[in-house]
């Protein structure tokens, strides 16, 4: 099938509804504080902001879950959330959006991972991200917590259409959890995709990995400088992960898909002029790519949809999502314009 066939891509999107996706990984609460600069402090050479907005959003591993949910999937999360006020807010937001939180456990003394972004600007100024404050416990899970997560995966994964491993290196993704996810996905013939900030070679035999370029470079201990080094990196990742596909996202350069026994596919960015916030765009790519595969798409079609989806969410502040209708309109806008 043609990856640029608008009708075929919209039919794939229509089949997202009702797919079941399990997301395993590091759940984080994203907090945003936005203020208008008023003056320089007398106490220190720093800006004083008059706060205008303050809101929170589910982030990190919760974000691919929300993206899949917004696109019509039934979503189940597995990981840790602290027994604290940030954790309560995170659970409440996820539940309100229809995400199953039964697989989110708490560990004594472990806080909810929280990332607070402070932005400065006004209606006449472009908002600038000036600092981020993290409250994160990156230690490995205790044995009891890990056992709870593993047991939930064992109960839930066989009923899923796909599983996403979302590794932000905040302690949840351990060898035992990787082994559980990969072995069960292979046994029950489920799609399994990986988005990891850490070593990609830990995830062998998955359907696909979706690193950004710096993550690919970190795993390979190399620097991608041109098309030749990019394509060499893609082939090395294919071989090292034994995956069916490798999708490297490259920001304004688009993304590149590598499949065994197929030529590389380089997809130009669908939007690099209307970018407000790239935070969470990789999660959108992973969720859209994964759902497309569950709906019967070829990897080239899934990559095209993921590229268009990312181009839409970067227009908005914070971790954003697309509805099926928005993604369909995006397909028509990007590919329809290209055919004229």
N, C-alpha and C positions, 0 to 999 in steps of 0.2 A: 504494500500500500504506500501511497505517496504521503510523506510527512507534511506536505504543504496543501493537502486536500482539505478545504475548509469544511465541507460536509462531513467527511470522515472524522475530523477532529471534534466537531460539535456532537456527533453521535457518541463518541467516546465519553465526552463530558456528561452526556445524558445518562450514561450507564454508571456514573459514580454513586448515584443514590442507593443507599442501603448496603453498600460494601462495608465490611467490618475490618477495622484497623486497630491493632494493638501497638501503642507507642511505649517503649521501655527506655527510661533514661533519667536525666537530671532535671527535675522540676524547679523552676525559679520564678519568683515574683519580680517583675520589672516595675520600678517606681519612677515616675517622671515629675520633676519640679521645674516649672517654667516661670521665669520672672523677667521683669523689665529693669535694665540697668538704670540706677538713679544717680549714683555718685561713687567716688572712691572712699573707702573706709578710712577714718582717722587712726584706727587701731593697727592697720596693716595695709600694704599696697594691693588691696583686692577690691573687686567690684562688690557693691551692695545691690542686691536684687530685690525688687518689690514683687512678691509672689503673686502670679496671676492664675496659675493652674497647678493642680496637684492631682494625679491619677495613677492608678496601677493597672497592669496588664499581665496576663500569664506569659511567661517567657521560657526560653531554652526548650527543653523537651516538651513542655506543654504547648509550645507554638505550632509544631507540625501537627499535633493533635487538633488544635483549633482550626488550622487550615483544612485538614481533612474533614472536620465536622462541618465547616462552612460550605464545603463543596458537596455535602450530602451524605457523607459516610457516618456510620456508627463508630464511635471512638472509645477505646478503653485505655487507660493510663496505668503504668506500673512504675513505681519509684518511691521516693521519700518526700514527705512534706512535714515540717516541724509542727509540734503541738504548741503553737504560739499565734498571736494576732495576725502576722503576715500569712501564716499557713491557713488560718481560718478564712481570710479574704480570698486567698488563692482557690481554696476548695469551693467557696461560695460562687465565685465567678465561673469556674469550670462547670459546676452543677447547673447553674442558671443557663449555660449554653448547651446543656444536654450531653456533656461528656461524662462517661462513667468513671468515678473516682474510687471504686472499691479496692483497686490495687495500689492505692497511695497509703503508705504506712508511715508511722512516726518512730523515732528512736530517742530514747532518754538523753536529754542534754544536747541534742542536735537541732540547731535552728533551721527555719526555712531559709534557703538560699535566696538572698535579695540583692538586686542590682539597682541602685538609685542613680539616675541620670539627671543632671542639672543643666538646664538650657537657659540662655539669655537671649532676649530679643523683644520686639514689639511689633505692632501692626505695620510699622514703617520699616522694620529691620528684619533681615533673615535671621531666624533663630539659630544660634550657635551652641553646640554641645561643649560645655566648658569643663566639666569634671564628672567622673562616675565614682560612686562609693559602693563597694561590694561588702556584703556580709555573707561569707561563704565558708563552709566547712568542707574541705576537699579530701578529708580522710576517707578510707575505705569503710564500707558499711560493717557494722558488727555482725557476728555470725547469725544471730536471731533475726535481724532485719533482712539480711540476705536470704535466709531460708524462707521468710515470708514472701519476698518478691519472687523467688524461684518457684515456690508452690503456686502462686497466683498465675505466673506464666504457664506453668504446666497445666493448670486447669483451663486457662482461657485460650491459649494460642491455637489449639486444634480446631476451634470454632471460628477462627478469623480467616479473612481473605489475604491479609498481609500483616507483617510486623515491621515496624521501624525502630531501629536502635539509634537513639539520639544521645551522643556522648559529648558532654561539655566538660568532662574531667572534674566533676564535682562528687566523685566517689561511688556512684551507683553502678557503673558499668565495670564489672569484675570478670575475671576469666570464667567463673562459674556461671554467671548470668549470660555471658556470650555463648558458652557451650550449650546452655539450656535452649536459648533462642535459636541458634543455628541448627542444632541437631533436631529439634522438634519441627522447625520449618522445613527442613529437608525430608524428614520422615513423612510429614503430612502434605508435602508438595505445596507449601505456601510461599508467596513472594516475601522476601526479606531484604530490606535496604538498610544501609548504614550511612549516617552522617556523624563523623567523629572528628573532634579536635586533636585526638591522639593518634597513635600509630595505627595505620590502616591495616597493616599486615596481621593484626590480632584477629581480624574478621575474615576467615577463609571459608570459601564455599557459599557465599551469599549471592543473592540475585544481582545486586548492584551496590556500589559505593558512590557517594555523591560529595566528594570533598571540594572545597574551594582551592584555588591555586596554591596559596601559602600552605594549606594542610597537606596537599600532595607533595610539595617541595620538602616539608618537614619529614614526612615518612620516608622519602627517597634520599634525603640528605643531599639535595641538589638544588640548582636554581634554574627555572625555566626562563629562557631569554628569547627564544624565537620558535618558529613553527616546528623545526626539527627537534628541538629539545622538549617541546610540548608533546609531540607525538611519541617520542621515546619514553617520556614519563608515563603517558597513558598505557603503553604496552607493558612497561615494568609493573605498573599497578595491577593491570589485568593478570599478569603472571603471578605476582606476589599474593594477591587476594584470592586467586582462582575464582573470581566473580564472572558472571555472564556479561556484565557491563560496568564501565567506569564513566561517570559523568563529572567532569571537572568544570566548576563554575569560575568565571574569570572577570566578574564585575562588568565594566563597560566594554570589555572585549567579548562578551557573550559567554558561551559555554562550548565544551568539546566532549563528544561522546565517542567512547571506544568500546567496541564489541569484538569478541574473538572471531577471526576469519572474515571481518568486514572492514572496509576502509574507514578511517576516522570521519566523523561528521562534525564540522565546525559551524555553530549556529551564532550569527551575530546578535548582539543585544537588541531587544525589541524596544528599549527605551533607555537612552543615556543623556537626555536633555532635561527631563522633568523629574529629577531625583531629589527627594526631600530627606529620606532616612533609609539607609540600607539595612538597618538592624532587623534581623529575622527573615531577610529575603532568602537565605539558604534553606531555612526551614520550609518556606513556601515551595521552593524547588523540590525538596525531598518529598513533601506530602503530595504535591501534584504529580510528580513523576511516578510515585508509588501507586497512587490511585489509578492513574492511566494504565499502568501495567495490569492492575486487577480487572480493569474494564476491557482487556484484550488488545491494548495498543502494542504496536511494535515499539522498541526502545527509541527509535528515531522520532516517532510521533509523540511519545511520552516526553522526550527532551524538548520538542517544539512547544508543547503545552506548558511545561515547567518554565521555559524561558519567557513565554508571554505572561504567565502568572507572576513571575518575579518582577517583570517590568511594570506591572500594575501596582504591586504593594509598595514599591520604593517611592511612590508618589505620596505616601501617607506617613505620618509620624508614628513611631513605635512598631511593635509586631502587629502586622495587619494581615487580613485574610481576603479571599475572593469568594463570591458566590458563584454557582454555575452560570448564572446569567451574565455576570460581569466577565467571567472568563470567556464565554461565548462571544460577547461583544468585543473583547480584546482580540480574539482570533480573527474575527471579521475585520477589525480595524487594522491589524498588522498585516495579515496575509491578503486581505482584500485590496489594501493600498498597494502592496507589492506587485499585484497582478495587473495593475492599471498602467 
